[in-house]
Each structure stands twice: as structure tokens, then as C-alpha cells.
Amino acid sequence: MRGCVWLLWLAAPAFADGPQDNLPDKVRRVPPSGIKIADVDRANLQKRVDELGKTIDDLRNSLKGKPALLTLLPDVQIFHKAVHDALKYDEIYAPNEPTIAARLLERGFERAAQLRDGKPAWTTQSGLVVRGYVSKIDGSVQPYGLVVPASYKPDLPIAIGSTSGATAAARS
């Protein structure tokens, strides 16, 4: 058994990329490049990405005096980032993904309009709700999902947290 462990340890470097992976021109791309999409689809998506980016910039300026709404801006930005990055980094992998990307942009425009009007409907939505936050590590916008139960009522207070056994014992 001990011999097998040593054999695996000695064989591990054979599976590594080696020093050539430290050369920028030789680094293996991860994830791999996506498929080529029609030039017209790429152009249309890029145009809408640019428009949503401008809408987000306008929102950032118009919501400066409304901090409660401004904190919801990442919930719009995630849709822009998803499509922007897929185009920029060539990460469209299936023929139906340009259509999905267009729908994501439309969702971003819908949320932007709701935010501009001060009525962000997604904050009271139940089911799977995609939200966004700004990373404290690098300042990037990151998506996350919440599953909000249908019984959730945003106007009612709820208790969040847990009681450990030690806390429960101390209360009794």
C-alpha cells in the first residue's frame, strides 16, 4: 500500500502542464473557447450590452440621493455582466445561448426600469430570485440565487438565525 502512495506521488508531475504553462502565450485556456456565433447576433448582443451599460451608468447617477434603491443596482448589473463577459471572453457554448443572452439583457432592462421608477418588483418575488452583490474582495458584481417561499410576506417581521443547544439550555 505504501508503495502505491509513493508511486502516485512520483507520477503526479507527469500530469502537470509544466514550466510552459507559465509563459503567457502557452497557457492553456480555461474554460475553452466557445462556439462561433453569427456576426449579426454578436453585433446585436453587443449593442444591447452597451445600451444596458449606459442605462446602468445613468441609474447610478440618478439614484445617488436614494441609497435604498442604489443598493439594488447590482441586481441589474449582473445581467449586463453575464452577457458582456460571455461576449468578451468568447464563452458562448451552444447555438441557443445568444437567444438566452438576449433574454438576460431584457431582464436587465426590465429591472433597470423598475429601479428607475422606484418599484423593484423582484424584491418581493417568491420562487427562485437572482440577485447581485458587489464583492468586497475585488469590487466585481457577482450573482447569487435565493429561493423565497411563497409564504414570505415582506411587510411582516421574520426571525432569522438559529438557536444552538447551548443557547437553548441557557434559556431554560
C-alpha positions in Angstrom: 0.0 0.0 0.0 2.8 2.4 0.9 4.5 1.7 -2.4 1.3 2.8 -4.3 1.2 6.1 -2.5 4.8 6.8 -3.4 4.2 5.8 -7.0 1.3 8.2 -7.3 3.3 11.0 -5.7 6.2 10.4 -8.1 3.8 10.2 -11.1 1.9 13.4 -10.3 4.3 15.8 -12.1 3.8 13.8 -15.3 0.2 15.1 -15.4 1.0 18.8 -14.8 1.5 21.2 -17.6 5.0 22.1 -16.5 7.0 25.3 -16.9 5.5 26.1 -20.4 2.2 26.9 -18.5 4.0 29.9 -17.0 4.5 31.5 -20.4 1.6 33.8 -21.3 1.5 32.6 -25.0 1.4 29.0 -23.9 -1.1 28.9 -21.1 -4.0 26.5 -21.8 -7.3 28.4 -21.9 -9.7 27.5 -19.1 -12.6 27.4 -19.8 -12.1 26.6 -23.5 -13.3 29.0 -26.2 -16.9 28.8 -27.1 -18.6 28.4 -30.5 -18.6 31.0 -33.3 -21.9 32.8 -33.3 -23.3 34.7 -36.3 -21.8 38.2 -36.7 -25.2 39.7 -36.7 -26.1 38.0 -33.4 -22.8 39.2 -31.8 -23.4 42.7 -33.1 -27.0 42.8 -31.8 -25.9 41.5 -28.4 -23.0 43.9 -28.1 -25.3 46.8 -29.0 -27.7 45.9 -26.3 -24.9 45.3 -23.8 -23.6 48.8 -24.5 -27.1 50.2 -24.1 -27.7 48.4 -20.8 -24.3 49.6 -19.6 -25.3 53.2 -20.3 -28.6 52.7 -18.6 -26.8 51.4 -15.5 -24.5 54.4 -15.5 -27.5 56.8 -15.8 -29.2 54.9 -12.9 -26.0 55.1 -10.7 -26.1 58.9 -11.2 -29.9 59.4 -10.7 -30.1 57.2 -7.6 -27.2 58.9 -5.7 -29.8 60.5 -3.4 -31.7 57.3 -2.9 -29.4 54.9 -1.1 -32.0 52.2 -0.6 -32.5 51.9 -4.3 -28.9 52.3 -5.2 -28.1 49.2 -3.1 -30.2 47.3 -5.6 -28.2 48.3 -8.6 -26.1 45.1 -8.6 -29.4 43.2 -9.2 -29.4 44.9 -12.6 -25.6 44.8 -13.2 -25.5 41.0 -13.0 -27.4 40.7 -16.3 -25.1 43.2 -18.0 -22.0 41.4 -16.7 -23.3 37.9 -17.7 -23.6 38.8 -21.4 -20.7 41.3 -21.5 -18.3 38.6 -20.2 -19.7 35.9 -22.4 -19.0 38.0 -25.5 -15.7 39.4 -24.3 -14.2 36.1 -23.2 -15.8 34.0 -26.0 -17.9 31.9 -23.6 -21.0 31.1 -25.7 -21.1 27.3 -26.0 -24.4 26.3 -27.5 -26.4 27.6 -30.5 -29.3 28.7 -28.3 -27.2 30.8 -26.0 -27.4 34.0 -28.0 -31.2 33.8 -27.5 -30.8 33.2 -23.8 -28.3 36.1 -23.6 -30.9 38.4 -25.3 -33.4 37.4 -22.7 -30.9 38.1 -19.9 -30.4 41.6 -21.3 -34.2 42.2 -21.5 -34.4 41.1 -17.8 -31.7 43.7 -17.0 -33.6 46.4 -18.8 -36.8 45.5 -17.0 -35.1 45.7 -13.7 -33.5 49.0 -14.6 -36.9 50.5 -15.5 -38.4 49.2 -12.2 -35.5 50.6 -10.2 -35.7 53.9 -12.1 -39.4 54.1 -11.2 -38.7 53.2 -7.5 -40.7 49.9 -7.8 -38.3 47.0 -7.8 -40.7 44.1 -8.1 -38.0 41.4 -7.8 -37.5 42.3 -4.1 -40.9 40.9 -3.2 -41.0 38.0 -5.7 -41.2 34.4 -4.5 -39.6 31.3 -6.0 -36.1 31.5 -7.4 -34.8 35.1 -7.4 -31.5 36.0 -8.9 -29.8 38.9 -7.1 -26.4 40.5 -7.2 -23.8 41.9 -4.8 -20.5 43.8 -5.1 -17.6 41.7 -4.0 -15.6 43.2 -1.1 -12.6 41.3 -2.5 -12.3 42.8 -6.0 -15.3 45.1 -6.4 -16.8 42.9 -9.1 -20.5 42.3 -9.4 -21.5 38.7 -8.5 -24.8 36.9 -8.9 -26.5 34.7 -6.3 -29.8 33.0 -6.1 -32.4 32.9 -3.4 -35.4 30.6 -3.1 -38.0 32.7 -1.5 -41.0 30.7 -0.2 -44.5 31.7 -1.4 -45.5 32.2 2.2 -42.9 35.0 2.6 -44.5 38.4 3.3 -42.1 41.3 3.0 -44.1 43.5 5.3 -44.1 41.1 8.2 -41.1 40.8 10.5 -39.3 37.5 10.5 -36.7 35.9 12.8 -33.5 35.0 11.1 -30.9 32.9 12.9 -30.7 29.7 14.9 -30.5 28.6 18.4 -27.7 26.3 19.4 -28.1 23.7 22.1 -26.0 25.7 24.5 -28.2 28.8 24.0 -31.4 26.8 24.3 -30.1 25.2 27.6 -29.1 28.6 29.0 -32.6 29.9 28.3 -34.4 27.1 30.2 
